[in-house]
Amino acid sequence: MSPPVGVTRFKLPTPDGGVAEHVGHLATHLAPHGWEMEVAGPQEASIYPQLAAAGVIVHRLPDLTPARS
C-alpha cells in the first residue's frame, strides 16, 4: 500500500444529526482511498460503529460542560 494521500481530522459538535452524518460519510468514503481519518466527538454517537467498520480512528472526548445548578 502506498503512503497516505492525506490526514484529515474531524470533531463532532453533537453525537447525532446532520454534522455527524456528513462527517461519517466523508470519513468512510475517504479512508478506502488512502486518507488517514480520525474523528473526535462525544462519548457516544450513532456513527461510531460505521466509522469503526471503515477503520477510522475514533477519539471519545469527555463531556466538559459545567453542570447547571
PQR file with spaces between the fields and no chain letter, atoms N, CA, C, O and H, PARSE charges and radii, in Angstrom:
ATOM       1  N    MET     1       0.848   -1.190    0.000 -0.4000 1.5000
ATOM       2  CA   MET     1       0.000    0.000    0.000 -0.0000 2.0000
ATOM       3  C    MET     1       0.883    1.239    0.000  0.5500 1.7000
ATOM       4  O    MET     1       1.890    1.287    0.706 -0.5500 1.4000
ATOM       5  N    SER     2       0.518    2.214   -0.770 -0.4000 1.5000
ATOM       6  CA   SER     2       1.279    3.449   -0.844 -0.0000 2.0000
ATOM       7  C    SER     2       1.028    4.311    0.393  0.5500 1.7000
ATOM       8  O    SER     2       0.068    4.073    1.125 -0.5500 1.4000
ATOM       9  H    SER     2      -0.300    2.175   -1.344  0.4000 1.0000
ATOM      10  N    PRO     3       1.882    5.311    0.634 -0.5600 1.5000
ATOM      11  CA   PRO     3       1.680    6.194    1.784  0.2800 2.0000
ATOM      12  C    PRO     3       0.325    6.882    1.716  0.5500 1.7000
ATOM      13  O    PRO     3      -0.252    7.008    0.636 -0.5500 1.4000
ATOM      14  N    PRO     4      -0.192    7.331    2.866 -0.5600 1.5000
ATOM      15  CA   PRO     4      -1.495    8.003    2.863  0.2800 2.0000
ATOM      16  C    PRO     4      -1.498    9.226    1.948  0.5500 1.7000
ATOM      17  O    PRO     4      -0.494    9.926    1.815 -0.5500 1.4000
ATOM      18  N    VAL     5      -2.627    9.459    1.336 -0.4000 1.5000
ATOM      19  CA   VAL     5      -2.803   10.639    0.499 -0.0000 2.0000
ATOM      20  C    VAL     5      -2.796   11.877    1.372  0.5500 1.7000
ATOM      21  O    VAL     5      -2.206   12.893    1.005 -0.5500 1.4000
ATOM      22  H    VAL     5      -3.442    8.890    1.444  0.4000 1.0000
ATOM      23  N    GLY     6      -3.439   11.803    2.511 -0.4000 1.5000
ATOM      24  CA   GLY     6      -3.524   12.927    3.428 -0.0000 2.0000
ATOM      25  C    GLY     6      -4.106   12.463    4.744  0.5500 1.7000
ATOM      26  O    GLY     6      -4.558   11.327    4.889 -0.5500 1.4000
ATOM      27  H    GLY     6      -3.918   10.977    2.809  0.4000 1.0000
ATOM      28  N    VAL     7      -4.081   13.361    5.681 -0.4000 1.5000
ATOM      29  CA   VAL     7      -4.638   13.081    7.002 -0.0000 2.0000
ATOM      30  C    VAL     7      -5.731   14.099    7.262  0.5500 1.7000
ATOM      31  O    VAL     7      -5.525   15.300    7.085 -0.5500 1.4000
ATOM      32  H    VAL     7      -3.714   14.284    5.563  0.4000 1.0000
ATOM      33  N    THR     8      -6.879   13.625    7.676 -0.4000 1.5000
ATOM      34  CA   THR     8      -7.994   14.512    7.974 -0.0000 2.0000
ATOM      35  C    THR     8      -8.531   14.190    9.347  0.5500 1.7000
ATOM      36  O    THR     8      -8.708   13.021    9.691 -0.5500 1.4000
ATOM      37  H    THR     8      -7.046   12.650    7.819  0.4000 1.0000
ATOM      38  N    ARG     9      -8.793   15.218   10.138 -0.4000 1.5000
ATOM      39  CA   ARG     9      -9.368   15.038   11.463 -0.0000 2.0000
ATOM      40  C    ARG     9     -10.631   15.885   11.563  0.5500 1.7000
ATOM      41  O    ARG     9     -10.664   17.038   11.133 -0.5500 1.4000
ATOM      42  H    ARG     9      -8.649   16.168    9.859  0.4000 1.0000
ATOM      43  N    PHE    10     -11.660   15.290   12.137 -0.4000 1.5000
ATOM      44  CA   PHE    10     -12.926   15.988   12.333 -0.0000 2.0000
ATOM      45  C    PHE    10     -13.280   15.958   13.809  0.5500 1.7000
ATOM      46  O    PHE    10     -12.940   15.003   14.507 -0.5500 1.4000
ATOM      47  H    PHE    10     -11.634   14.353   12.487  0.4000 1.0000
ATOM      48  N    LYS    11     -13.957   16.990   14.293 -0.4000 1.5000
ATOM      49  CA   LYS    11     -14.514   16.973   15.641 -0.0000 2.0000
ATOM      50  C    LYS    11     -16.019   17.132   15.530  0.5500 1.7000
ATOM      51  O    LYS    11     -16.518   18.081   14.925 -0.5500 1.4000
ATOM      52  H    LYS    11     -14.233   17.766   13.726  0.4000 1.0000
ATOM      53  N    LEU    12     -16.731   16.188   16.123 -0.4000 1.5000
ATOM      54  CA   LEU    12     -18.196   16.244   16.106 -0.0000 2.0000
ATOM      55  C    LEU    12     -18.682   17.164   17.219  0.5500 1.7000
ATOM      56  O    LEU    12     -18.317   16.959   18.377 -0.5500 1.4000
ATOM      57  H    LEU    12     -16.326   15.417   16.614  0.4000 1.0000
ATOM      58  N    PRO    13     -19.495   18.173   16.904 -0.5600 1.5000
ATOM      59  CA   PRO    13     -20.030   19.036   17.955  0.2800 2.0000
ATOM      60  C    PRO    13     -21.183   18.374   18.723  0.5500 1.7000
ATOM      61  O    PRO    13     -21.415   18.691   19.890 -0.5500 1.4000
ATOM      62  N    THR    14     -21.891   17.470   18.078 -0.4000 1.5000
ATOM      63  CA   THR    14     -23.008   16.769   18.720 -0.0000 2.0000
ATOM      64  C    THR    14     -22.953   15.298   18.305  0.5500 1.7000
ATOM      65  O    THR    14     -22.359   14.972   17.278 -0.5500 1.4000
ATOM      66  H    THR    14     -21.702   17.213   17.130  0.4000 1.0000
ATOM      67  N    PRO    15     -23.565   14.406   19.091 -0.5600 1.5000
ATOM      68  CA   PRO    15     -23.456   12.982   18.786  0.2800 2.0000
ATOM      69  C    PRO    15     -24.233   12.520   17.563  0.5500 1.7000
ATOM      70  O    PRO    15     -23.871   11.514   16.952 -0.5500 1.4000
ATOM      71  N    ASP    16     -25.265   13.212   17.202 -0.4000 1.5000
ATOM      72  CA   ASP    16     -26.119   12.776   16.099 -0.0000 2.0000
ATOM      73  C    ASP    16     -26.566   13.985   15.293  0.5500 1.7000
ATOM      74  O    ASP    16     -26.381   15.128   15.711 -0.5500 1.4000
ATOM      75  H    ASP    16     -25.559   14.028   17.698  0.4000 1.0000
ATOM      76  N    GLY    17     -27.150   13.723   14.145 -0.4000 1.5000
ATOM      77  CA   GLY    17     -27.683   14.801   13.324 -0.0000 2.0000
ATOM      78  C    GLY    17     -26.891   14.995   12.050  0.5500 1.7000
ATOM      79  O    GLY    17     -26.066   14.159   11.679 -0.5500 1.4000
ATOM      80  H    GLY    17     -27.300   12.794   13.806  0.4000 1.0000
ATOM      81  N    GLY    18     -27.148   16.093   11.391 -0.4000 1.5000
ATOM      82  CA   GLY    18     -26.581   16.355   10.077 -0.0000 2.0000
ATOM      83  C    GLY    18     -25.070   16.408   10.034  0.5500 1.7000
ATOM      84  O    GLY    18     -24.461   15.847    9.123 -0.5500 1.4000
ATOM      85  H    GLY    18     -27.818   16.772   11.692  0.4000 1.0000
ATOM      86  N    VAL    19     -24.445   17.078   11.006 -0.4000 1.5000
ATOM      87  CA   VAL    19     -22.984   17.183   11.000 -0.0000 2.0000
ATOM      88  C    VAL    19     -22.363   15.804   11.185  0.5500 1.7000
ATOM      89  O    VAL    19     -21.441   15.439   10.455 -0.5500 1.4000
ATOM      90  H    VAL    19     -24.940   17.534   11.746  0.4000 1.0000
ATOM      91  N    ALA    20     -22.858   15.035   12.151 -0.4000 1.5000
ATOM      92  CA   ALA    20     -22.318   13.695   12.399 -0.0000 2.0000
ATOM      93  C    ALA    20     -22.480   12.813   11.159  0.5500 1.7000
ATOM      94  O    ALA    20     -21.561   12.078   10.798 -0.5500 1.4000
ATOM      95  H    ALA    20     -23.607   15.332   12.743  0.4000 1.0000
ATOM      96  N    GLU    21     -23.622   12.880   10.520 -0.4000 1.5000
ATOM      97  CA   GLU    21     -23.852   12.072    9.321 -0.0000 2.0000
ATOM      98  C    GLU    21     -22.913   12.481    8.188  0.5500 1.7000
ATOM      99  O    GLU    21     -22.390   11.625    7.474 -0.5500 1.4000
ATOM     100  H    GLU    21     -24.369   13.477   10.813  0.4000 1.0000
ATOM     101  N    HIS    22     -22.703   13.768    8.024 -0.4000 1.5000
ATOM     102  CA   HIS    22     -21.819   14.268    6.972 -0.0000 2.0000
ATOM     103  C    HIS    22     -20.376   13.828    7.237  0.5500 1.7000
ATOM     104  O    HIS    22     -19.691   13.369    6.324 -0.5500 1.4000
ATOM     105  H    HIS    22     -23.128   14.464    8.604  0.4000 1.0000
ATOM     106  N    VAL    23     -19.914   13.967    8.482 -0.4000 1.5000
ATOM     107  CA   VAL    23     -18.569   13.539    8.852 -0.0000 2.0000
ATOM     108  C    VAL    23     -18.417   12.036    8.623  0.5500 1.7000
ATOM     109  O    VAL    23     -17.402   11.587    8.089 -0.5500 1.4000
ATOM     110  H    VAL    23     -20.470   14.340    9.224  0.4000 1.0000
ATOM     111  N    GLY    24     -19.426   11.257    9.026 -0.4000 1.5000
ATOM     112  CA   GLY    24     -19.381    9.821    8.812 -0.0000 2.0000
ATOM     113  C    GLY    24     -19.264    9.466    7.339  0.5500 1.7000
ATOM     114  O    GLY    24     -18.502    8.575    6.966 -0.5500 1.4000
ATOM     115  H    GLY    24     -20.251   11.621    9.460  0.4000 1.0000
ATOM     116  N    HIS    25     -20.012   10.155    6.518 -0.4000 1.5000
ATOM     117  CA   HIS    25     -19.979    9.912    5.071 -0.0000 2.0000
ATOM     118  C    HIS    25     -18.596   10.229    4.508  0.5500 1.7000
ATOM     119  O    HIS    25     -18.030    9.430    3.762 -0.5500 1.4000
ATOM     120  H    HIS    25     -20.631   10.879    6.822  0.4000 1.0000
ATOM     121  N    LEU    26     -18.053   11.389    4.864 -0.4000 1.5000
ATOM     122  CA   LEU    26     -16.725   11.764    4.376 -0.0000 2.0000
ATOM     123  C    LEU    26     -15.661   10.770    4.835  0.5500 1.7000
ATOM     124  O    LEU    26     -14.852   10.296    4.037 -0.5500 1.4000
ATOM     125  H    LEU    26     -18.513   12.038    5.470  0.4000 1.0000
ATOM     126  N    ALA    27     -15.674   10.464    6.123 -0.4000 1.5000
ATOM     127  CA   ALA    27     -14.637    9.596    6.688 -0.0000 2.0000
ATOM     128  C    ALA    27     -14.669    8.205    6.075  0.5500 1.7000
ATOM     129  O    ALA    27     -13.621    7.665    5.720 -0.5500 1.4000
ATOM     130  H    ALA    27     -16.331   10.849    6.771  0.4000 1.0000
ATOM     131  N    THR    28     -15.843    7.621    5.947 -0.4000 1.5000
ATOM     132  CA   THR    28     -15.929    6.254    5.432 -0.0000 2.0000
ATOM     133  C    THR    28     -15.665    6.171    3.928  0.5500 1.7000
ATOM     134  O    THR    28     -15.296    5.111    3.423 -0.5500 1.4000
ATOM     135  H    THR    28     -16.694    8.059    6.236  0.4000 1.0000
ATOM     136  N    HIS    29     -15.849    7.268    3.218 -0.4000 1.5000
ATOM     137  CA   HIS    29     -15.591    7.240    1.778 -0.0000 2.0000
ATOM     138  C    HIS    29     -14.168    7.673    1.422  0.5500 1.7000
ATOM     139  O    HIS    29     -13.674    7.310    0.355 -0.5500 1.4000
ATOM     140  H    HIS    29     -16.149    8.129    3.628  0.4000 1.0000
ATOM     141  N    LEU    30     -13.504    8.431    2.278 -0.4000 1.5000
ATOM     142  CA   LEU    30     -12.127    8.834    2.004 -0.0000 2.0000
ATOM     143  C    LEU    30     -11.110    7.798    2.484  0.5500 1.7000
ATOM     144  O    LEU    30     -10.060    7.635    1.863 -0.5500 1.4000
ATOM     145  H    LEU    30     -13.905    8.725    3.145  0.4000 1.0000
ATOM     146  N    ALA    31     -11.406    7.104    3.566 -0.4000 1.5000
ATOM     147  CA   ALA    31     -10.464    6.133    4.138 -0.0000 2.0000
ATOM     148  C    ALA    31     -10.035    5.068    3.119  0.5500 1.7000
ATOM     149  O    ALA    31      -8.843    4.766    3.049 -0.5500 1.4000
ATOM     150  H    ALA    31     -12.259    7.237    4.070  0.4000 1.0000
ATOM     151  N    PRO    32     -10.935    4.491    2.334 -0.5600 1.5000
ATOM     152  CA   PRO    32     -10.509    3.473    1.369  0.2800 2.0000
ATOM     153  C    PRO    32      -9.620    4.011    0.243  0.5500 1.7000
ATOM     154  O    PRO    32      -9.016    3.237   -0.499 -0.5500 1.4000
ATOM     155  N    HIS    33      -9.544    5.332    0.121 -0.4000 1.5000
ATOM     156  CA   HIS    33      -8.743    5.942   -0.936 -0.0000 2.0000
ATOM     157  C    HIS    33      -7.389    6.436   -0.424  0.5500 1.7000
ATOM     158  O    HIS    33      -6.733    7.248   -1.076 -0.5500 1.4000
ATOM     159  H    HIS    33     -10.035    5.961    0.723  0.4000 1.0000
ATOM     160  N    GLY    34      -6.975    5.942    0.747 -0.4000 1.5000
ATOM     161  CA   GLY    34      -5.648    6.258    1.250 -0.0000 2.0000
ATOM     162  C    GLY    34      -5.565    7.390    2.254  0.5500 1.7000
ATOM     163  O    GLY    34      -4.470    7.746    2.689 -0.5500 1.4000
ATOM     164  H    GLY    34      -7.508    5.282    1.277  0.4000 1.0000
ATOM     165  N    TRP    35      -6.692    7.959    2.629 -0.4000 1.5000
ATOM     166  CA   TRP    35      -6.682    9.026    3.623 -0.0000 2.0000
ATOM     167  C    TRP    35      -6.667    8.415    5.021  0.5500 1.7000
ATOM     168  O    TRP    35      -7.392    7.460    5.298 -0.5500 1.4000
ATOM     169  H    TRP    35      -7.581    7.669    2.276  0.4000 1.0000
ATOM     170  N    GLU    36      -5.839    8.972    5.895 -0.4000 1.5000
ATOM     171  CA   GLU    36      -5.881    8.596    7.310 -0.0000 2.0000
ATOM     172  C    GLU    36      -6.956    9.458    7.962  0.5500 1.7000
ATOM     173  O    GLU    36      -6.869   10.686    7.956 -0.5500 1.4000
ATOM     174  H    GLU    36      -5.250    9.748    5.670  0.4000 1.0000
ATOM     175  N    MET    37      -7.957    8.810    8.516 -0.4000 1.5000
ATOM     176  CA   MET    37      -9.085    9.544    9.072 -0.0000 2.0000
ATOM     177  C    MET    37      -9.119    9.390   10.586  0.5500 1.7000
ATOM     178  O    MET    37      -8.912    8.295   11.109 -0.5500 1.4000
ATOM     179  H    MET    37      -8.028    7.812    8.520  0.4000 1.0000
ATOM     180  N    GLU    38      -9.381   10.485   11.286 -0.4000 1.5000
ATOM     181  CA   GLU    38      -9.603   10.475   12.728 -0.0000 2.0000
ATOM     182  C    GLU    38     -10.802   11.358   13.017  0.5500 1.7000
ATOM     183  O    GLU    38     -10.949   12.434   12.437 -0.5500 1.4000
ATOM     184  H    GLU    38      -9.550   11.374   10.861  0.4000 1.0000
ATOM     185  N    VAL    39     -11.655   10.897   13.916 -0.4000 1.5000
ATOM     186  CA   VAL    39     -12.835   11.657   14.316 -0.0000 2.0000
ATOM     187  C    VAL    39     -12.844   11.753   15.835  0.5500 1.7000
ATOM     188  O    VAL    39     -12.667   10.749   16.526 -0.5500 1.4000
ATOM     189  H    VAL    39     -11.536   10.023   14.387  0.4000 1.0000
ATOM     190  N    ALA    40     -13.050   12.954   16.353 -0.4000 1.5000
ATOM     191  CA   ALA    40     -13.181   13.165   17.792 -0.0000 2.0000
ATOM     192  C    ALA    40     -14.597   13.644   18.059  0.5500 1.7000
ATOM     193  O    ALA    40     -15.149   14.445   17.304 -0.5500 1.4000
ATOM     194  H    ALA    40     -13.193   13.769   15.792  0.4000 1.0000
ATOM     195  N    GLY    41     -15.180   13.142   19.146 -0.4000 1.5000
ATOM     196  CA   GLY    41     -16.542   13.540   19.457 -0.0000 2.0000
ATOM     197  C    GLY    41     -16.938   13.106   20.845  0.5500 1.7000
ATOM     198  O    GLY    41     -16.093   12.680   21.632 -0.5500 1.4000
ATOM     199  H    GLY    41     -14.732   12.491   19.759  0.4000 1.0000
ATOM     200  N    PRO    42     -18.218   13.209   21.154 -0.5600 1.5000
ATOM     201  CA   PRO    42     -18.702   12.838   22.479  0.2800 2.0000
ATOM     202  C    PRO    42     -18.518   11.344   22.744  0.5500 1.7000
ATOM     203  O    PRO    42     -18.154   10.591   21.840 -0.5500 1.4000
ATOM     204  N    GLN    43     -18.764   10.924   23.958 -0.4000 1.5000
ATOM     205  CA   GLN    43     -18.569    9.527   24.347 -0.0000 2.0000
ATOM     206  C    GLN    43     -19.345    8.562   23.461  0.5500 1.7000
ATOM     207  O    GLN    43     -18.829    7.499   23.115 -0.5500 1.4000
ATOM     208  H    GLN    43     -19.059   11.535   24.692  0.4000 1.0000
ATOM     209  N    GLU    44     -20.552    8.903   23.095 -0.4000 1.5000
ATOM     210  CA   GLU    44     -21.385    8.031   22.252 -0.0000 2.0000
ATOM     211  C    GLU    44     -21.907    8.828   21.064  0.5500 1.7000
ATOM     212  O    GLU    44     -22.278    9.994   21.199 -0.5500 1.4000
ATOM     213  H    GLU    44     -20.971    9.766   23.376  0.4000 1.0000
ATOM     214  N    ALA    45     -21.931    8.191   19.910 -0.4000 1.5000
ATOM     215  CA   ALA    45     -22.510    8.802   18.715 -0.0000 2.0000
ATOM     216  C    ALA    45     -22.993    7.679   17.799  0.5500 1.7000
ATOM     217  O    ALA    45     -22.400    6.601   17.759 -0.5500 1.4000
ATOM     218  H    ALA    45     -21.629    7.244   19.801  0.4000 1.0000
ATOM     219  N    SER    46     -24.046    7.935   17.085 -0.4000 1.5000
ATOM     220  CA   SER    46     -24.657    6.899   16.244 -0.0000 2.0000
ATOM     221  C    SER    46     -23.748    6.442   15.110  0.5500 1.7000
ATOM     222  O    SER    46     -23.920    5.337   14.597 -0.5500 1.4000
ATOM     223  H    SER    46     -24.528    8.811   17.118  0.4000 1.0000
ATOM     224  N    ILE    47     -22.783    7.268   14.708 -0.4000 1.5000
ATOM     225  CA   ILE    47     -21.939    6.896   13.569 -0.0000 2.0000
ATOM     226  C    ILE    47     -20.697    6.099   13.969  0.5500 1.7000
ATOM     227  O    ILE    47     -19.983    5.630   13.083 -0.5500 1.4000
ATOM     228  H    ILE    47     -22.642    8.166   15.125  0.4000 1.0000
ATOM     229  N    TYR    48     -20.405    5.925   15.260 -0.4000 1.5000
ATOM     230  CA   TYR    48     -19.177    5.245   15.666 -0.0000 2.0000
ATOM     231  C    TYR    48     -19.061    3.814   15.137  0.5500 1.7000
ATOM     232  O    TYR    48     -17.974    3.439   14.699 -0.5500 1.4000
ATOM     233  H    TYR    48     -20.985    6.307   15.979  0.4000 1.0000
ATOM     234  N    PRO    49     -20.104    3.001   15.151 -0.5600 1.5000
ATOM     235  CA   PRO    49     -19.962    1.651   14.578  0.2800 2.0000
ATOM     236  C    PRO    49     -19.590    1.676   13.085  0.5500 1.7000
ATOM     237  O    PRO    49     -18.775    0.875   12.627 -0.5500 1.4000
ATOM     238  N    GLN    50     -20.184    2.587   12.354 -0.4000 1.5000
ATOM     239  CA   GLN    50     -19.896    2.742   10.921 -0.0000 2.0000
ATOM     240  C    GLN    50     -18.434    3.164   10.730  0.5500 1.7000
ATOM     241  O    GLN    50     -17.757    2.659    9.835 -0.5500 1.4000
ATOM     242  H    GLN    50     -20.845    3.238   12.726  0.4000 1.0000
ATOM     243  N    LEU    51     -17.951    4.080   11.561 -0.4000 1.5000
ATOM     244  CA   LEU    51     -16.570    4.534   11.454 -0.0000 2.0000
ATOM     245  C    LEU    51     -15.598    3.407   11.782  0.5500 1.7000
ATOM     246  O    LEU    51     -14.606    3.214   11.079 -0.5500 1.4000
ATOM     247  H    LEU    51     -18.501    4.490   12.288  0.4000 1.0000
ATOM     248  N    ALA    52     -15.883    2.664   12.847 -0.4000 1.5000
ATOM     249  CA   ALA    52     -15.013    1.557   13.253 -0.0000 2.0000
ATOM     250  C    ALA    52     -14.918    0.508   12.143  0.5500 1.7000
ATOM     251  O    ALA    52     -13.838   -0.021   11.880 -0.5500 1.4000
ATOM     252  H    ALA    52     -16.689    2.821   13.418  0.4000 1.0000
ATOM     253  N    ALA    53     -16.036    0.210   11.498 -0.4000 1.5000
ATOM     254  CA   ALA    53     -16.054   -0.777   10.422 -0.0000 2.0000
ATOM     255  C    ALA    53     -15.197   -0.332    9.236  0.5500 1.7000
ATOM     256  O    ALA    53     -14.678   -1.166    8.494 -0.5500 1.4000
ATOM     257  H    ALA    53     -16.913    0.640   11.711  0.4000 1.0000
ATOM     258  N    ALA    54     -15.049    0.989    9.058 -0.4000 1.5000
ATOM     259  CA   ALA    54     -14.254    1.526    7.950 -0.0000 2.0000
ATOM     260  C    ALA    54     -12.796    1.749    8.351  0.5500 1.7000
ATOM     261  O    ALA    54     -11.994    2.212    7.541 -0.5500 1.4000
ATOM     262  H    ALA    54     -15.470    1.667    9.660  0.4000 1.0000
ATOM     263  N    GLY    55     -12.448    1.418    9.610 -0.4000 1.5000
ATOM     264  CA   GLY    55     -11.069    1.593   10.064 -0.0000 2.0000
ATOM     265  C    GLY    55     -10.713    3.010   10.463  0.5500 1.7000
ATOM     266  O    GLY    55      -9.533    3.352   10.552 -0.5500 1.4000
ATOM     267  H    GLY    55     -13.100    1.042   10.269  0.4000 1.0000
ATOM     268  N    VAL    56     -11.718    3.838   10.704 -0.4000 1.5000
ATOM     269  CA   VAL    56     -11.486    5.223   11.113 -0.0000 2.0000
ATOM     270  C    VAL    56     -11.195    5.253   12.613  0.5500 1.7000
ATOM     271  O    VAL    56     -11.892    4.611   13.399 -0.5500 1.4000
ATOM     272  H    VAL    56     -12.675    3.560   10.631  0.4000 1.0000
ATOM     273  N    ILE    57     -10.174    5.994   12.998 -0.4000 1.5000
ATOM     274  CA   ILE    57      -9.825    6.136   14.411 -0.0000 2.0000
ATOM     275  C    ILE    57     -10.822    7.091   15.060  0.5500 1.7000
ATOM     276  O    ILE    57     -11.071    8.183   14.548 -0.5500 1.4000
ATOM     277  H    ILE    57      -9.608    6.515   12.359  0.4000 1.0000
ATOM     278  N    VAL    58     -11.390    6.671   16.191 -0.4000 1.5000
ATOM     279  CA   VAL    58     -12.368    7.499   16.907 -0.0000 2.0000
ATOM     280  C    VAL    58     -11.808    7.853   18.278  0.5500 1.7000
ATOM     281  O    VAL    58     -11.370    6.975   19.021 -0.5500 1.4000
ATOM     282  H    VAL    58     -11.188    5.784   16.606  0.4000 1.0000
ATOM     283  N    HIS    59     -11.822    9.134   18.609 -0.4000 1.5000
ATOM     284  CA   HIS    59     -11.421    9.627   19.919 -0.0000 2.0000
ATOM     285  C    HIS    59     -12.688   10.076   20.645  0.5500 1.7000
ATOM     286  O    HIS    59     -13.372   11.003   20.212 -0.5500 1.4000
ATOM     287  H    HIS    59     -12.178    9.847   18.005  0.4000 1.0000
ATOM     288  N    ARG    60     -12.985    9.407   21.748 -0.4000 1.5000
ATOM     289  CA   ARG    60     -14.194    9.742   22.519 -0.0000 2.0000
ATOM     290  C    ARG    60     -13.804   10.732   23.613  0.5500 1.7000
ATOM     291  O    ARG    60     -13.073   10.394   24.544 -0.5500 1.4000
ATOM     292  H    ARG    60     -12.429    8.654   22.099  0.4000 1.0000
ATOM     293  N    LEU    61     -14.298   11.938   23.487 -0.4000 1.5000
ATOM     294  CA   LEU    61     -13.921   13.015   24.397 -0.0000 2.0000
ATOM     295  C    LEU    61     -14.859   13.082   25.593  0.5500 1.7000
ATOM     296  O    LEU    61     -16.054   12.819   25.463 -0.5500 1.4000
ATOM     297  H    LEU    61     -14.892   12.212   22.731  0.4000 1.0000
ATOM     298  N    PRO    62     -14.319   13.435   26.760 -0.5600 1.5000
ATOM     299  CA   PRO    62     -15.189   13.584   27.933  0.2800 2.0000
ATOM     300  C    PRO    62     -16.068   14.823   27.798  0.5500 1.7000
ATOM     301  O    PRO    62     -15.706   15.783   27.118 -0.5500 1.4000
ATOM     302  N    ASP    63     -17.199   14.791   28.437 -0.4000 1.5000
ATOM     303  CA   ASP    63     -18.101   15.947   28.446 -0.0000 2.0000
ATOM     304  C    ASP    63     -17.577   16.924   29.486  0.5500 1.7000
ATOM     305  O    ASP    63     -17.572   16.621   30.679 -0.5500 1.4000
ATOM     306  H    ASP    63     -17.493   14.011   28.989  0.4000 1.0000
ATOM     307  N    LEU    64     -17.142   18.080   29.045 -0.4000 1.5000
ATOM     308  CA   LEU    64     -16.590   19.090   29.957 -0.0000 2.0000
ATOM     309  C    LEU    64     -17.556   20.228   30.206  0.5500 1.7000
ATOM     310  O    LEU    64     -17.168   21.274   30.728 -0.5500 1.4000
ATOM     311  H    LEU    64     -17.146   18.327   28.076  0.4000 1.0000
ATOM     312  N    THR    65     -18.826   20.030   29.833 -0.4000 1.5000
ATOM     313  CA   THR    65     -19.833   21.048   30.070 -0.0000 2.0000
ATOM     314  C    THR    65     -20.082   21.183   31.559  0.5500 1.7000
ATOM     315  O    THR    65     -20.361   20.185   32.224 -0.5500 1.4000
ATOM     316  H    THR    65     -19.141   19.181   29.409  0.4000 1.0000
ATOM     317  N    PRO    66     -19.990   22.395   32.106 -0.5600 1.5000
ATOM     318  CA   PRO    66     -20.239   22.560   33.544  0.2800 2.0000
ATOM     319  C    PRO    66     -21.675   22.177   33.895  0.5500 1.7000
ATOM     320  O    PRO    66     -22.610   22.465   33.148 -0.5500 1.4000
ATOM     321  N    ALA    67     -21.829   21.533   35.029 -0.4000 1.5000
ATOM     322  CA   ALA    67     -23.173   21.154   35.488 -0.0000 2.0000
ATOM     323  C    ALA    67     -23.941   22.409   35.868  0.5500 1.7000
ATOM     324  O    ALA    67     -23.386   23.338   36.455 -0.5500 1.4000
ATOM     325  H    ALA    67     -21.069   21.299   35.636  0.4000 1.0000
ATOM     326  N    ARG    68     -25.222   22.427   35.527 -0.4000 1.5000
ATOM     327  CA   ARG    68     -26.069   23.571   35.891 -0.0000 2.0000
ATOM     328  C    ARG    68     -26.667   23.321   37.260  0.5500 1.7000
ATOM     329  O    ARG    68     -27.031   22.195   37.598 -0.5500 1.4000
ATOM     330  H    ARG    68     -25.673   21.673   35.050  0.4000 1.0000
ATOM     331  N    SER    69     -26.764   24.382   38.042 -0.4000 1.5000
ATOM     332  CA   SER    69     -27.372   24.216   39.373 -0.0000 2.0000
ATOM     333  C    SER    69     -28.804   24.645   39.399  0.5500 1.7000
ATOM     334  O    SER    69     -29.452   24.567   40.442 -0.5500 1.4000
ATOM     335  H    SER    69     -26.468   25.297   37.768  0.4000 1.0000
